């Protein structure tokens, strides 16, 4: 059974990270993240031009979370409350059995296992709490860090969705099988 209800907002914690709801006070960090040339390199979006863009984005995201259209976490390091990245589940299928995962991380925090840690927690939430049966990710093939983290998390490479994007998918059954293997 799927439970696509995100109120109250589910705060997720790992050994190093807290995944929490975006706040209006995160506007500077969101602007830094969404205007960063390196972060935007592989994303099909217009870079944030101003702090007002960031505020509008935060407002829109929180409205979408409130209406259960998506769930969008700010990634913070436990010792600090500054946003270093984001991760979200969105584009839910009509019966909420499938969703897409998206993520971004400031360059200074890349290559340290942070995104793998955050994604593992969100994937577990999606399968165990929401009841998803599959999670998809689209990434550019040349974004090797993204491809690598998806492969480490046992996503299976699908077909090219267009010339630039590759589809990856993780099913609930594959996730549970990998977890059982990891425990042995």
C-alpha positions as CSV (number, residue, x, y, z in Angstrom):
1,X,0.0,0.0,0.0
2,X,1.3,3.4,-0.9
3,X,1.2,6.3,1.5
4,X,2.0,9.5,-0.3
5,X,1.3,11.9,2.5
6,X,4.2,14.2,3.6
7,X,2.6,16.1,6.5
8,X,4.1,16.2,9.0
9,X,7.3,16.5,7.1
10,X,9.5,13.5,7.5
11,X,13.0,14.5,8.8
12,X,15.5,11.8,8.0
13,X,18.8,11.4,9.8
14,X,22.0,9.4,9.1
15,X,25.3,9.2,10.9
16,X,26.5,12.5,9.4
17,X,23.5,14.1,7.8
18,X,20.0,15.6,8.6
19,X,17.6,15.7,5.7
20,X,14.9,18.3,6.6
21,X,12.4,20.6,5.0
22,X,13.5,23.7,3.1
23,X,13.1,26.9,5.1
24,X,12.8,30.5,3.9
25,X,16.0,31.1,5.8
26,X,17.8,28.7,3.4
27,X,17.5,31.3,0.6
28,X,21.3,32.1,0.5
29,X,22.3,28.4,0.4
30,X,19.6,27.6,-2.2
31,X,20.7,30.5,-4.3
32,X,24.4,29.4,-4.1
33,X,23.4,25.8,-5.0
34,X,21.0,26.7,-7.9
35,X,23.3,29.3,-9.4
36,X,26.5,27.2,-9.2
37,X,27.9,26.6,-12.7
38,X,29.3,23.2,-11.7
39,X,26.0,22.0,-10.2
40,X,23.9,23.2,-13.2
41,X,26.3,21.7,-15.8
42,X,24.2,18.5,-16.1
43,X,20.8,19.9,-15.3
44,X,18.3,21.3,-17.7
45,X,17.4,24.4,-15.8
46,X,18.1,28.1,-16.0
47,X,20.6,29.0,-13.2
48,X,19.1,31.0,-10.4
49,X,19.7,34.7,-11.1
50,X,18.9,36.2,-7.7
51,X,18.0,35.7,-4.1
52,X,14.4,36.3,-5.1
53,X,14.6,33.3,-7.5
54,X,15.7,31.2,-4.5
55,X,12.9,32.5,-2.3
56,X,10.3,31.8,-5.0
57,X,11.8,28.3,-5.5
58,X,11.6,27.5,-1.8
59,X,8.0,28.7,-1.6
60,X,7.0,26.7,-4.7
61,X,8.7,23.5,-3.4
62,X,7.0,23.8,0.0
63,X,3.6,24.3,-1.6
64,X,4.2,21.1,-3.7
65,X,5.3,19.2,-0.5
66,X,2.2,20.5,1.3
67,X,0.0,19.2,-1.5
68,X,1.8,15.8,-1.5
69,X,3.1,16.3,-5.1
70,X,6.7,15.7,-4.1
71,X,8.9,15.4,-1.1
72,X,12.0,17.6,-1.1
73,X,14.7,17.5,1.5
74,X,17.5,20.0,2.3
75,X,20.7,18.1,3.0
76,X,22.6,19.4,6.0
77,X,25.7,18.1,7.9
78,X,24.7,17.3,11.5
79,X,27.2,19.8,13.1
80,X,25.8,22.7,11.0
81,X,22.4,23.6,9.7
82,X,23.6,25.0,6.3
83,X,22.1,23.4,3.2
84,X,24.8,21.7,1.2
85,X,22.5,19.9,-1.3
86,X,19.0,18.6,-1.9
87,X,17.3,15.3,-2.7
88,X,13.7,14.8,-3.8
89,X,11.2,12.2,-4.8
90,X,8.8,13.6,-7.4
91,X,6.9,12.7,-10.6
92,X,4.9,10.0,-8.8
93,X,2.9,7.6,-10.9
94,X,-0.8,7.9,-10.7
95,X,-1.1,5.1,-8.1
96,X,2.1,6.3,-6.4
97,X,3.9,3.0,-6.9
98,X,6.8,4.7,-8.9
99,X,8.6,7.9,-8.5
100,X,11.7,9.7,-9.8
101,X,14.6,10.7,-7.6
102,X,16.6,13.9,-8.1
103,X,19.6,15.3,-6.2
104,X,22.3,18.0,-6.2
105,X,25.3,18.7,-4.0
106,X,27.6,21.7,-3.8
107,X,31.1,20.8,-5.3
108,X,33.0,21.2,-2.0
109,X,31.0,18.3,-0.6
110,X,31.2,16.0,-3.6
111,X,33.3,12.8,-3.6
112,X,32.9,12.3,0.2
113,X,30.1,9.7,0.2
114,X,27.5,12.3,1.3
115,X,25.1,11.8,-1.7
116,X,25.3,8.1,-1.4
117,X,24.4,8.3,2.3
118,X,21.5,10.7,1.6
119,X,20.2,8.7,-1.3
120,X,20.3,5.5,0.7
121,X,18.1,7.0,3.4
122,X,15.7,8.5,0.9
123,X,15.4,5.3,-1.1
124,X,14.7,3.4,2.1
125,X,12.0,6.0,3.0
126,X,10.5,5.7,-0.5
127,X,10.3,1.9,-0.4
128,X,9.4,1.4,3.3
129,X,7.3,4.4,4.2
130,X,5.8,5.5,0.9
131,X,5.4,2.0,-0.5
132,X,7.1,2.6,-3.8
133,X,7.8,-0.4,-6.0
134,X,10.3,1.4,-8.2
135,X,12.4,4.5,-8.2
136,X,13.8,6.0,-11.4
137,X,16.6,8.4,-12.0
138,X,17.6,10.3,-15.2
139,X,21.2,11.5,-15.5
140,X,23.5,12.5,-18.2
141,X,26.0,9.8,-19.1
142,X,28.9,12.2,-18.9
143,X,28.0,13.0,-15.3
144,X,30.2,10.2,-14.1
145,X,29.7,11.0,-10.4
146,X,26.0,10.7,-10.7
147,X,26.3,7.5,-12.7
148,X,28.7,6.1,-10.2
149,X,26.5,6.8,-7.1
150,X,23.4,5.2,-8.9
151,X,25.5,2.1,-9.7
152,X,26.8,1.8,-6.2
153,X,23.2,1.9,-5.0
154,X,22.3,-1.0,-7.4
155,X,20.2,1.0,-9.9
156,X,20.0,-0.8,-13.2
157,X,20.9,1.1,-16.3
158,X,17.9,1.4,-18.6
159,X,17.8,2.8,-22.1
160,X,18.7,6.2,-23.2
161,X,15.6,8.4,-22.8
162,X,17.0,10.9,-25.3
163,X,20.4,11.7,-26.8
164,X,21.6,13.2,-23.5
165,X,19.9,11.3,-20.7
166,X,20.2,7.7,-19.4
167,X,17.5,6.1,-17.3
168,X,18.3,4.2,-14.2
169,X,15.8,2.2,-12.1
170,X,15.8,0.5,-8.8
171,X,13.0,-1.8,-7.8
172,X,11.8,-2.6,-4.3
173,X,12.6,-6.3,-4.9
174,X,16.2,-5.5,-6.0
175,X,16.6,-3.1,-3.1
176,X,15.5,-5.7,-0.6
177,X,17.7,-8.4,-2.2
178,X,20.8,-6.1,-2.1
179,X,20.1,-5.3,1.6
180,X,19.9,-9.0,2.4
181,X,23.2,-9.6,0.6
182,X,24.9,-6.6,2.4
183,X,23.9,-8.0,5.8
184,X,25.5,-11.4,5.1
